Amino acid sequence: GTLKGNIYFVGHGDPKWIPEELARLTKKLREMGIQRIDGNLIFDRSAYSPQVMDELTIDGEALRAYNVPPDPLLYAFRTLSFQINPNKHGDALNITYTPKLARFTIQNDIVMSSEPCDGGKRDIRLEITPDPSSTPGSGTKNKTANQWLATFTGEIPQSCRGISYNVVKFDPDTFLTLGFTAAWEEAGGSWTKPPRGQSGSVPVFARPLLNFEGLSLLDASNDINKFSNNVMARQVFLTLALEKVGKPADIASGEKVMQAWLAQRGLSFPELVIENGSGLSRNETISARNLNNLLIAAQNLPIAEVFTSTLPLAGSEGTVRNRLITQLRKFLHLKKKPEARIKTGTLNNVRTISGYVFSKSGRIYAVTSFINDPKANRGQEIHDQLLMWLLEDGPDPKEAR
């Protein structure tokens, strides 16, 4: 029942390796008859070039979830998600989190106030440090130095509910080590000694235990487009390079695959610049006209309907779930409701939309608009007016393209 030796994880860039999938993996290990592990955890990330995994940001906010870089073994987006709520009596706060980590403790020093609930999250501070009670020589039995303490301080109005706090605090090796350790123990497994986790390569004598396949391209596209998930977009882009060119995948190889695909369809975008494969860039460029040409070309592909379905539906899904809700009511009497399926993009001084409008007359319009301006925060209002104009068949049909 004891596996003697290290466990090696070989990643290939699953864009959404979530706790539920890790739980299934550990369950399969248990079903193989493994009860105890006598070794450490080694993470093989050779599928990606080291450069694409660099912690580079455009805004210096390395601890924000949207800035997580690609990782062939990206677990739970490397993000801790905390939920803060009053208890049922309303006299104290409960803090829960996901994904579950081993040897991870929360200390709640948040004070409740009688102020109105208005941006309470701004007053929360979080510090994650090695737990001082677990350091060697502290007299704590059977504990190791890889125990962690998350300390919340600050003030939250008593009337606040459902406060979310997402943060990236651990390096990839530590996060995956604590996550796998928790999942293994949850599955009923144990250790000869608490494992250490580090990056490394699989030795030639290693014996494969199991393979795990991630989500489909369609499911990944749904998440990327509906929720503007940057790191998932980057992982899918690198998969182009990994599958068509081979490892280590990098941006240049992914771009070659993409440019070949465009050329096969007679599409030439000379102004196109790819920096990382997502919209989280100040250097990536494409013209609004050519992005619209891509949307028009997509409507002639066999997967046109499937692709369109991945774009968020205004008024009900993803990043546009709160857009056009009131305006769309004017079409409630129509048997076939017009709709806008629009991918959004937002940076400081930038507001963009791109997608399709299915008008009240049944026409399909491809629409793309980029606003790059210090006053771009007004862009949502402008774009909503543009979309409503198209829903009403704004252009003269003789002029519409």
C-alpha positions as semicolon CSV with decimal commas, in nm:
position;residue;x (nm);y (nm);z (nm)
1;G;0,000;0,000;0,000
2;T;0,300;0,236;0,014
3;L;0,435;0,410;-0,294
4;K;0,808;0,444;-0,234
5;G;0,956;0,731;-0,435
6;N;0,861;1,067;-0,573
7;I;0,545;1,146;-0,766
8;Y;0,611;1,338;-1,088
9;F;0,348;1,562;-1,244
10;V;0,394;1,629;-1,616
11;G;0,186;1,926;-1,729
12;H;0,061;2,003;-2,079
13;G;-0,126;2,326;-2,010
14;D;-0,478;2,228;-1,909
15;P;-0,637;2,577;-1,897
16;K;-0,877;2,488;-1,617
17;W;-0,736;2,237;-1,371
18;I;-0,982;2,283;-1,087
19;P;-1,012;2,126;-0,739
20;E;-1,285;1,885;-0,851
21;E;-1,051;1,741;-1,114
22;L;-0,766;1,709;-0,865
23;A;-1,006;1,522;-0,633
24;R;-1,085;1,275;-0,913
25;L;-0,713;1,227;-0,975
26;T;-0,636;1,147;-0,611
27;K;-0,936;0,912;-0,598
28;K;-0,794;0,720;-0,894
29;L;-0,459;0,691;-0,716
30;R;-0,636;0,546;-0,412
31;E;-0,824;0,299;-0,635
32;M;-0,486;0,171;-0,757
33;G;-0,422;0,047;-0,404
34;I;-0,195;0,331;-0,291
35;Q;-0,256;0,420;0,072
36;R;0,062;0,605;0,164
37;I;0,324;0,803;-0,026
38;D;0,687;0,791;0,080
39;G;0,843;1,065;-0,132
40;N;0,815;1,419;-0,258
41;L;0,631;1,595;-0,542
42;I;0,820;1,695;-0,857
43;F;0,657;1,923;-1,114
44;D;0,768;1,895;-1,478
45;R;0,683;2,215;-1,666
46;S;0,899;2,150;-1,973
47;A;0,595;2,185;-2,203
48;Y;0,634;2,565;-2,194
49;S;0,930;2,788;-2,262
50;P;1,046;2,951;-1,935
51;Q;0,990;3,297;-2,083
52;V;0,612;3,254;-2,109
53;M;0,594;3,170;-1,738
54;D;0,765;3,492;-1,626
55;E;0,574;3,702;-1,373
56;L;0,537;4,007;-1,597
57;T;0,246;4,251;-1,557
58;I;0,133;4,568;-1,732
59;D;0,020;4,733;-1,408
60;G;0,256;4,600;-1,138
61;E;-0,030;4,414;-0,966
62;A;0,134;4,071;-0,946
63;L;-0,099;3,957;-0,666
64;R;-0,415;4,006;-0,875
65;A;-0,577;3,694;-1,023
66;Y;-0,605;3,842;-1,374
67;N;-0,223;3,869;-1,392
68;V;-0,144;3,500;-1,330
69;P;0,102;3,384;-1,601
70;P;0,071;3,058;-1,799
71;D;0,181;2,735;-1,634
72;P;0,172;2,380;-1,779
73;L;0,053;2,275;-1,430
74;L;-0,178;2,568;-1,359
75;Y;-0,391;2,461;-1,062
76;A;-0,703;2,661;-0,968
77;F;-0,558;2,963;-1,151
78;R;-0,310;2,979;-0,861
79;T;-0,570;3,194;-0,690
80;L;-0,708;3,178;-0,337
81;S;-1,073;3,284;-0,330
82;F;-1,205;3,389;0,010
83;Q;-1,572;3,444;0,097
84;I;-1,650;3,665;0,397
85;N;-1,999;3,659;0,552
86;P;-2,157;3,733;0,892
87;N;-2,260;3,426;1,090
88;K;-2,628;3,345;1,140
89;H;-2,638;3,562;1,453
90;G;-2,474;3,855;1,275
91;D;-2,226;3,912;1,556
92;A;-1,915;3,761;1,395
93;L;-1,765;3,689;1,054
94;N;-1,711;3,353;0,886
95;I;-1,428;3,324;0,633
96;T;-1,419;3,030;0,392
97;Y;-1,188;2,975;0,099
98;T;-1,116;2,761;-0,206
99;P;-0,922;2,560;-0,313
100;K;-0,850;2,367;0,003
101;L;-0,482;2,377;0,105
102;A;-0,301;2,157;0,351
103;R;-0,143;2,310;0,662
104;F;-0,318;2,640;0,600
105;T;-0,490;2,830;0,882
106;I;-0,700;3,147;0,882
107;Q;-0,679;3,400;1,164
108;N;-0,971;3,642;1,157
109;D;-0,890;3,980;1,319
110;I;-1,149;4,178;1,122
111;V;-1,359;4,419;1,327
112;M;-1,730;4,463;1,250
113;S;-1,863;4,818;1,234
114;S;-2,206;4,982;1,215
115;E;-2,118;5,180;0,902
116;P;-2,329;5,129;0,585
117;C;-2,204;4,864;0,345
118;D;-2,021;5,068;0,085
119;G;-1,702;4,924;-0,056
120;G;-1,616;4,738;0,266
121;K;-1,363;4,526;0,082
122;R;-1,131;4,826;0,058
123;D;-1,074;4,809;0,433
124;I;-0,966;4,444;0,435
125;R;-0,599;4,349;0,455
126;L;-0,457;4,000;0,416
127;E;-0,111;3,875;0,505
128;I;-0,001;3,516;0,446
129;T;0,312;3,412;0,634
130;P;0,474;3,095;0,766
131;D;0,292;3,003;1,086
132;P;0,527;3,101;1,372
133;S;0,382;2,825;1,590
134;S;0,506;2,563;1,343
135;T;0,867;2,672;1,307
136;P;1,139;2,429;1,418
137;G;1,224;2,461;1,785
138;S;0,881;2,595;1,881
139;G;0,800;2,273;2,062
140;T;0,507;2,193;1,833
141;K;0,508;1,822;1,767
142;N;0,478;1,669;1,418
143;K;0,466;2,002;1,239
144;T;0,690;2,134;0,965
145;A;0,793;2,479;0,852
146;N;0,558;2,463;0,551
147;Q;0,258;2,558;0,763
148;W;0,096;2,886;0,668
149;L;-0,112;3,146;0,848
150;A;-0,352;3,379;0,666
151;T;-0,425;3,682;0,885
152;F;-0,716;3,908;0,797
153;T;-0,730;4,255;0,952
154;G;-0,938;4,565;0,889
155;E;-1,299;4,664;0,930
156;I;-1,621;4,548;0,762
157;P;-1,970;4,696;0,810
158;Q;-2,202;4,451;0,982
159;S;-2,454;4,483;0,699
160;C;-2,213;4,359;0,427
161;R;-2,280;4,017;0,276
162;G;-2,097;3,795;0,030
163;I;-1,765;3,979;0,014
164;S;-1,521;3,803;-0,221
165;Y;-1,146;3,843;-0,185
166;N;-0,924;3,686;-0,452
167;V;-0,550;3,691;-0,422
168;V;-0,237;3,525;-0,564
169;K;0,003;3,472;-0,274
170;F;0,193;3,147;-0,336
171;D;0,453;3,050;-0,594
172;P;0,340;2,771;-0,833
173;D;0,531;2,490;-0,657
174;T;0,404;2,576;-0,309
175;F;0,045;2,626;-0,424
176;L;0,028;2,291;-0,606
177;T;0,207;2,110;-0,322
178;L;-0,040;2,236;-0,061
179;G;-0,333;2,171;-0,296
180;F;-0,236;1,814;-0,385
181;T;-0,150;1,736;-0,023
182;A;-0,497;1,847;0,087
183;A;-0,670;1,654;-0,193
184;W;-0,468;1,337;-0,119
185;E;-0,552;1,350;0,249
186;E;-0,918;1,424;0,167
187;A;-0,920;1,105;-0,043
188;G;-0,800;0,907;0,260
189;G;-0,434;0,894;0,165
190;S;-0,143;0,955;0,401
191;W;0,228;1,031;0,395
192;T;0,538;0,881;0,546
193;K;0,646;1,241;0,602
194;P;0,499;1,571;0,480
195;P;0,608;1,614;0,117
196;R;0,817;1,888;-0,034
197;G;0,730;2,014;-0,381
198;Q;0,969;2,148;-0,644
199;S;1,014;2,183;-1,018
200;G;1,212;1,915;-1,195
201;S;1,223;1,663;-1,479
202;V;1,086;1,311;-1,503
203;P;1,365;1,050;-1,494
204;V;1,377;0,788;-1,769
205;F;1,308;0,507;-1,523
206;A;0,982;0,660;-1,396
207;R;0,670;0,443;-1,434
208;P;0,349;0,610;-1,555
209;L;0,064;0,579;-1,304
210;L;-0,223;0,758;-1,480
211;N;-0,314;1,021;-1,735
212;F;-0,574;1,290;-1,684
213;E;-0,736;1,484;-1,967
214;G;-0,869;1,834;-1,912
215;L;-1,171;2,013;-2,053
216;S;-1,260;2,043;-2,422
217;L;-1,174;2,339;-2,644
218;L;-1,544;2,432;-2,653
219;D;-1,568;2,445;-2,274
220;A;-1,244;2,644;-2,254
221;S;-1,370;2,889;-2,518
222;N;-1,692;2,940;-2,324
223;D;-1,499;3,043;-2,013
224;I;-1,249;3,257;-2,203
225;N;-1,506;3,451;-2,401
226;K;-1,788;3,477;-2,149
227;F;-1,568;3,574;-1,852
228;S;-1,262;3,729;-2,022
229;N;-1,023;3,479;-1,865
230;N;-0,678;3,597;-1,969
231;V;-0,461;3,310;-1,851
232;M;-0,694;3,052;-2,007
233;A;-0,666;3,238;-2,338
234;R;-0,288;3,231;-2,311
235;Q;-0,284;2,859;-2,231
236;V;-0,501;2,777;-2,534
237;F;-0,277;2,993;-2,752
238;L;0,028;2,800;-2,628
239;T;-0,153;2,473;-2,698
240;L;-0,147;2,567;-3,068
241;A;0,232;2,571;-3,048
242;L;0,254;2,259;-2,833
243;E;0,038;2,045;-3,061
244;K;0,154;2,174;-3,401
245;V;0,521;2,256;-3,337
246;G;0,615;2,072;-3,017
247;K;0,763;2,165;-2,683
248;P;0,870;2,393;-2,540
249;A;0,575;2,603;-2,652
250;D;0,636;2,975;-2,691
251;I;0,461;3,282;-2,829
252;A;0,650;3,281;-3,161
253;S;0,547;2,922;-3,238
254;G;0,185;2,989;-3,147
255;E;0,183;3,294;-3,372
256;K;0,323;3,092;-3,665
257;V;0,040;2,840;-3,630
258;M;-0,217;3,120;-3,612
259;Q;-0,073;3,308;-3,912
260;A;-0,077;2,987;-4,117
261;W;-0,444;2,939;-4,031
262;L;-0,524;3,296;-4,138
263;A;-0,329;3,258;-4,464
264;Q;-0,518;2,939;-4,551
265;R;-0,838;3,146;-4,541
266;G;-0,701;3,438;-4,737
267;L;-0,690;3,668;-4,433
268;S;-0,401;3,914;-4,410
269;F;-0,369;4,136;-4,103
270;P;-0,036;4,319;-4,148
271;E;-0,092;4,539;-3,840
272;L;-0,148;4,237;-3,612
273;V;0,090;4,213;-3,313
274;I;0,075;3,922;-3,067
275;E;0,257;3,969;-2,737
276;N;0,109;3,698;-2,515
277;G;-0,212;3,567;-2,673
278;S;-0,461;3,753;-2,454
279;G;-0,602;4,103;-2,430
280;L;-0,391;4,175;-2,122
281;S;-0,132;4,373;-2,314
282;R;-0,044;4,728;-2,411
283;N;0,143;4,607;-2,721
284;E;-0,101;4,372;-2,893
285;T;-0,274;4,538;-3,188
286;I;-0,526;4,465;-3,460
287;S;-0,748;4,705;-3,651
288;A;-1,119;4,710;-3,579
289;R;-1,182;4,646;-3,950
290;N;-0,970;4,331;-3,958
291;L;-1,111;4,193;-3,634
292;N;-1,452;4,242;-3,793
293;N;-1,327;4,065;-4,108
294;L;-1,231;3,773;-3,886
295;L;-1,583;3,765;-3,739
296;I;-1,733;3,766;-4,089
297;A;-1,500;3,484;-4,198
298;A;-1,596;3,284;-3,888
299;Q;-1,961;3,287;-3,998
300;N;-1,858;3,082;-4,304
301;L;-1,692;2,807;-4,099
302;P;-1,863;2,478;-4,007
303;I;-1,827;2,574;-3,639
304;A;-1,988;2,917;-3,683
305;E;-2,288;2,845;-3,462
306;V;-2,076;2,682;-3,193
307;F;-1,828;2,970;-3,191
308;T;-2,105;3,229;-3,170
309;S;-2,255;3,049;-2,871
310;T;-1,930;3,101;-2,676
311;L;-1,974;3,480;-2,689
312;P;-2,161;3,622;-2,388
313;L;-2,526;3,714;-2,442
314;A;-2,599;4,075;-2,346
315;G;-2,836;4,099;-2,052
316;S;-2,777;3,748;-1,920
317;E;-2,422;3,609;-1,945
318;G;-2,066;3,671;-1,838
319;T;-1,914;4,016;-1,868
320;V;-2,228;4,160;-2,034
321;R;-2,489;4,006;-1,804
322;N;-2,580;4,351;-1,671
323;R;-2,573;4,527;-2,008
324;L;-2,882;4,636;-2,205
325;I;-3,125;4,475;-1,959
326;T;-3,369;4,766;-1,963
327;Q;-3,325;4,843;-2,333
328;L;-3,396;4,484;-2,442
329;R;-3,740;4,492;-2,281
330;K;-3,875;4,681;-2,579
331;F;-3,839;4,362;-2,782
332;L;-4,029;4,134;-2,542
333;H;-4,338;4,134;-2,765
334;L;-4,145;3,991;-3,060
335;K;-4,168;3,618;-3,125
336;K;-3,799;3,595;-3,212
337;K;-3,603;3,819;-2,976
338;P;-3,303;4,008;-3,115
339;E;-2,978;3,957;-2,926
340;A;-2,620;4,078;-2,899
341;R;-2,337;3,831;-2,842
342;I;-2,042;4,047;-2,754
343;K;-1,691;3,991;-2,622
344;T;-1,571;4,285;-2,415
345;G;-1,224;4,416;-2,337
346;T;-1,127;4,657;-2,061
347;L;-0,800;4,822;-1,958
348;N;-0,729;5,165;-1,816
349;N;-0,821;5,412;-2,095
350;V;-0,947;5,128;-2,316
351;R;-1,299;4,994;-2,381
352;T;-1,367;4,748;-2,662
353;I;-1,645;4,528;-2,795
354;S;-1,648;4,270;-3,073
355;G;-1,908;4,017;-3,174
356;Y;-2,244;3,974;-3,343
357;V;-2,580;4,147;-3,328
358;F;-2,886;3,951;-3,441
359;S;-3,128;4,232;-3,524
360;K;-3,507;4,242;-3,493
361;S;-3,540;4,183;-3,868
362;G;-3,320;3,874;-3,854
363;R;-3,005;4,027;-4,002
364;I;-2,665;3,939;-3,855
365;Y;-2,421;4,225;-3,804
366;A;-2,056;4,181;-3,715
367;V;-1,956;4,472;-3,494
368;T;-1,620;4,581;-3,353
369;S;-1,539;4,906;-3,174
370;F;-1,220;5,008;-2,995
371;I;-1,207;5,318;-2,776
372;N;-0,854;5,420;-2,677
373;D;-0,878;5,745;-2,486
374;P;-0,832;5,890;-2,136
375;K;-1,212;5,927;-2,129
376;A;-1,271;5,564;-2,230
377;N;-1,463;5,498;-1,908
378;R;-1,762;5,646;-2,096
379;G;-1,717;5,373;-2,354
380;Q;-1,977;5,139;-2,212
381;E;-2,254;5,394;-2,264
382;I;-2,138;5,462;-2,619
383;H;-2,109;5,094;-2,703
384;D;-2,452;5,017;-2,559
385;Q;-2,602;5,284;-2,786
386;L;-2,421;5,135;-3,084
387;L;-2,553;4,787;-3,005
388;M;-2,909;4,912;-2,964
389;W;-2,883;5,092;-3,300
390;L;-2,784;4,762;-3,463
391;L;-3,054;4,566;-3,281
392;E;-3,299;4,810;-3,440
393;D;-3,139;4,755;-3,786
394;G;-2,969;5,095;-3,770
395;P;-2,770;5,084;-4,098
396;D;-2,942;5,113;-4,431
397;P;-2,952;4,752;-4,561
398;K;-2,801;4,869;-4,891
399;E;-2,500;5,007;-4,704
400;A;-2,465;4,738;-4,436
401;R;-2,177;4,494;-4,467
